[in-house]
């Protein structure tokens, strides 16, 4: 049963990434490519900008993914050891909203930086624009999923229900109920939030 629960959201994330790649190709063809038709003089600047931005994005992504994976492993280890207190400390940890916003802005700039090139070949254009759109969007989706060790597709297995209930109660007491846990609460509880 766990495999089915995991593969459906993962498949959905990949399909969203594929759709983003296709949309990126179409956006480039119909909007940006006509605007860059006379951009030969700017090729060096565009190339330098795109490559540096992409490399920076890769390092940001690797760091965020490694960090989110470590948090997931901490939650899994706490569950495996039966350490409820560590679980209650580690499970609610998430990447800060300001960092998420910065990451989304950098990701959008990376995608758009590849739109600054003027490309003639349909094959080369499709490969580059689809690849960049797919990679950036899918990486962001996997990062967000990993950052939710309880409700994500890649979640810690075997969490006792009483631990989840105590975590919900603690978050409710602080006035914060994440979307991934709100769906499991009774309807009357949701209405009061």
Secondary structure, DSSP 8 states (H G I E B T S, - for coil): -HHHHHHHHHHHHHHHHHHHHHHHHHHIIIIIHHHTTT-GGGHHHHHHHHHHHHHHHHHHHHHHHHHHHHHHHHHHHHHHHT-HHHHHHHTT----HHHHHHHHHHHHHHHHHGGGS----HHHHHHHHHHHHHHHHHHHHHHHHHT-TTTSSS--S---HHHHHHHHHHHHHTT---HHHHTTS-HHHHHH-
